[in-house]
Amino acid sequence: MSNPSSSSNGDAAESDAARSYRAVLDCLGASGVPVLIGGGYAYSCYTGIARVTNDLDLFIRRSDYEQLKRVLRAAGYRAEMTYPHWLAKVHLGGSAVVDIIFGAGNGLAEVDDEWFQHAVGAEVLGLPAAVAPVEETIASKAFVMERERYDGGDVAHLVRYQAATMDWQRLLRRFDPHWRVLLAHLTLFGFIYPAERDSVPAWLMDTLTDRLQRETHTPAPDTRLCAGTLLSREQFLDDIRHRGQLDARLAPHGRMSAAEIAIWTDAIGASKPKA
């Protein structure tokens, strides 16, 4: 089990936004709706690295969303389903936003019971809270490789500070069948922290490199599949639209519908930082 430290996320605990977040957490805590803390607050708990953040990430089961929405509405908040396949938002005024997350932008990850079974306790914004497990946090962040956002540094720090307590078997299971992504991050970990590369179990690196060795000597598949869209919703659009590649987010390879992909693609411009 991981043992995250308490976190106030720097000066944010004294800000208007943090007070708003605390009020939301109090409301949900009293209601009994199960939520997990993620994002910058969880990252700070696990690594001790303070990060300025303008939002609060709450992970929930998709099946709990309607109850959460009713509870928030009764308290004067309004939750809006921004992206139906993974995310809703609650705007609290000013720059304060609560992201209600039940999946991942690429459609792969889904918050399930195991997230809650392996959640860990910490103090966040002065309140006792359940924090999303480090293993599932890594499995979610590992696929974020946009031009404007790359979470590989977060993955390396989470491994560095939580390696001794992680359930590596569960982490491996979370990546299957996309084990190459895990191998890429763990290989980079050894490059970033060469003196700490033995923090990653040798059996896991052997397992992954054995898979790579076998796959290297196996004929390539005939299907012209582009899995790059699982890493970036923008950078591989040309492959899908003009190069005859199949989008790995679509069934039978992925979990997203064409309509969900269209909504997620249309929002690309809105997510980019303004100059």
Secondary structure, 3 states (H helix, E strand, C coil): CCCCCCECCHHHHHCHHHHHHHHHHHHHHHHCCCCEECHHHHHHHHHCCCCCCCEEEEECCHHHHHHHHHHHHHCCCCEEEEECCCEEEEEEECCEEEEEECECCCCCCECCHHHHHCCEEEEECCEEEEECCHHHHHHHHCCCECCCCECHHHHHHHHHHHHHHCCHHHHHHHHCCCHHHHHHHHHHHHHHCHHHHHHCCHHHHHHHHHHHHHHHCCCCCCCCEEHHHHCCCCCCHHHHHHCCCEECCECCCCCECHHHHHHHHHCHHHHCCCC
